[in-house]
Amino acid sequence: MTTPVLEATGLRKEFDGGRVAVDDVSLTLPPGGSMGIVGESGSGKTTVARMLVGLETPTAGTVSIDGESLNTGRSTRHGRAERLRRARRIQLVFQDPYASLDPRQTIGVGIDELLRLHEPDRDRRRDRAAELLDQVGLDARMARSTPSALSGGQRQRVAMARALVSRPKVLVLDEAVSALDVSIQAQVLNLLADLRDELGIGYLFVTHDLAVVQQVTDELIVMHQGRVVERGTTDQVLTAPEHAYTRDLLAAVPREGWRPVRHL
């Protein structure tokens, strides 16, 4: 059997005061797979994403990539080697690309700073930066631009280029297209489809937007109050939901024309 590119088992997160944000969440993503996690605000989906990429330490549970367990213990949370090991496997793309980019830096400088963690040779870094911008559909000359000179869609492409620096096996996209207008959103989703074909990268989409997951995911997890209440293929969950909460989510979506053309 194929080893999952990403596997999480029994993830739990308790915050100060004993509040449980995530309770016993497990998931398995095959190589090159695309999975969605949906639910209302406060359902725990973003906390799951942050635990997977190492921004939150699970109270319990394990995370593995390509069959290799990533240490989630508190004693190594701030270790540089551990952070780099995880960064080479899994990366997160945030909702607001402008907030994740330094407005004082040019795009090229920002990418080069990340490349220096993985590639000491300056010429190779320059070539790799141009390759990354090309992969996300941007002209290499944009390396001289600052984030304020770019459109929202271009900034999100830059955020994706930065996430691809370490050649990760998985991208976690936390509401990564929700701030874009419909036409730009379609362009970014098409880009993700192209990158999936070219690089064999796996995707985990964290979103409240059922139209997006219908377009781009193979499997779907529905979360409510920190727990998984339904899972299955995306078509199965969206066309024949079994849990009342999932049916409520679907009932809140405008019915006519809400199912767009699939991108991935």
N, C-alpha and C positions, 0 to 999 in steps of 0.2 A: 504494500500500500504506500501511496505517496505521503511523505512527511509533511504535515501542515506547515505553511510558512509562518503562521502566527497561531498560537494556542494559549488561551487563558483558562484557568481552572479555579473555580471557587473564589473569585475576587470579592473582597469585602472591604468597605471603607467606613470607618467611624471617625467622626470629627470630635473636637473637644466638647465635652458636655454629654457625650454618649450618643449624639445624633448619628444614625446610620444612613449614609447617602447611597451606598451600594451594598447589596446583600446577595451573595452566592451567585455571581454572574460568571458564566463560562461561555466561550466561543471558540470556533475553529475556522481558520481561513486557509483554503488550499492555495498552492502557488498560482499566482496570476488571478486569484479570485477577487470578487468584489462583493462586499457585505455592507448592509445598512443597519444602523441602530437608530430607531425612531422613538419618540415619546415627547410629551409636553415638557415645558421648562420645569426643572426640579425633579425630573424622572431619574436622574443619575447618569445619563448617557455621556455627558462631558467628563464627569469624574472617572468613568471607565476609560475614556480616551486618554486622560491625563495619567492614569495608572499604567496604561500600556506603554506610553512613551517615557515614563519615569519622572514626570512632573509631580506626581503624587505617589506616596508610598502606601501600598495596600496594608490594611490591618491584617488581612489573611489572603491566601491564594498565591498562585504562581503564574508567571508569564514566560513563554518559550517562543523562540524564533528559530526555524529550521531545526527543531528538535533540541536546541540548546537553551537551557534554563537561564534566564536573566535574573541576577541576584536582586531581590526586592527588599532585602533587609535594611533596616535603618542604619546599621553600622557602615555600609558602603554607599549610602545615598549620595554623599558629596564627593566620592572618589572620582578623580579625573579619568582613570582608566576605565572604570565602570560606565561613566557617561559616554565616553567615546565608543566603547563596545556596543552600547545600545544604539547610539546615533548612527553607526554604520549599518544597522539593520532596520531601524524603524524611525520615521520622521513624521512630524505634525505640521499641517498647514492650517493656520488660524483663519477665522472669519474676516478679520480686518487686516488686510495686507499693509496698510499705511502704518498701523500701530506696531507692526512687527519689523518695520524697516526704519533705520536711523535716517531722519530727514537731513542730517548734516553730511552724510556720506553719499558718494556716487554709487550707482548700482555695482559697478566693477569693483570698487574698494570693498563693499560689503560681501560680495561673493569671494573675493580673494582672501579676506579674513577667515572665512570658513575653510577654504581650500588649504590654507596653511596648516590646518590641523591634520591633513591627510597627505599633502604633497609638498615636500621642501623645495623642489625645483621651480624657480620663478617662471621660466619659459613654459614649462608644462602646465603651470597654473593658468597662465594667460590663454593657452590653447584650450584648456579645459573650460575656462569661463566662457569663451566664445562658443564652444560646443554646447554648453548648458543653455545659453541664451537661444541658440538655434533650435535646440530640442523643444523649447517652450514657445517657439514661433516669434522670437524677438530678434531684431537686427543687432549685431555685435556692437554697432555704434552707440546703442543705448547704454552701454557700460559707462559712458561719460555723463549720463543724466542722473539727476537726483530724483527721489521718489515723487516730489511735488510736480515734476515736469511730465509725469506719466498719468495715463488714465487709470481708472479703477481696475479694469480688466488687465491692463499691462502690469500694474503693481501685483496683481494676483499671480500672473505668470512669473514675475520675478520671485515671488515667494515660493512658487513651485520649483524654480531653478535652484534656489538656495536649498530647498529640501532634498533635491536630487544630488547635491554635492557629494555625499558619502556613498552614493549608489545603493540606497536602501532597498530592502526586499518588500517593505510595506510603507505606504503613505496613509496616515490617518488624517482625514479632512473633516475638521470640526466646523460645520456650517460654512464651508469654504466658498460657496457660490451664492449664499443667501443675500449678500449685500450688493450683488450685481444686478443690473437690469436684465430683462429676459433675453435680449439678443446677445449680450456679452456673456451671460450665463451659458447659453447654448454653445458659444465658441469655446469656453473653458471646458465644458463637458466633452466636446469633440476632441479637444487637446488631450484630455485625460484618456479618452479611448485610444488615441494614437500612441500615447506613451505606454499604455498597457500592452498594445500589440508589439511595440518596438522593444520594450525593456522587460516585459513579463512581470511587471510590478503588480503587487496586490494592493487593493484599496479597502479601507474601512471608512464609510461615510457616516458621520454623526450629524443628524439633522432632524428638524421637525417637518420638513417638506416632503410629503409623500410623492409628489410629482417627480422630484429629483430622484428618489430611490427607485421609483418605477423605471426611470430611464437608464440608470447606471449600475444597478446591483443585481446579483444573482440570488443572494440570500438576504433574509431580513430578520432582525430581532426587534421586538417591541418591548420597551421598558416602561414600567409604571411604579412609582414610589420605590425606586431603587432595585426592583426585581424584574427579571425577564418573565413576561406574562404570555408571550407567544413567539414562536420562531418557525421558519420554514423557507421554502423558496419564495422569492419576492412575488411571483405571480400567484402562488397559492395563498399567501397571507393577504394580499390585496383583493383577491377575487372571492375567497371563501374563508374569511376570518372566523376563528373559533372563539376568541375571547371577547367579552363584552366591551372591554376598553378599546381593543382594536377596532371594533365596529363603531364605537363613538368617534374615534379619530377619522375614520373614513366618512362618517356622516357629516363631519365638519368641513369636508372638501367640496367645493362646487362641483356638481356632477357632470355637467355638460362640457366635454372637451378637456377634462383635466388630465387625461392620459396621453402625454405627448409621445413622439417617436423615440424609440430606445436608442441610446448613444453607445453603450458598452455591451 
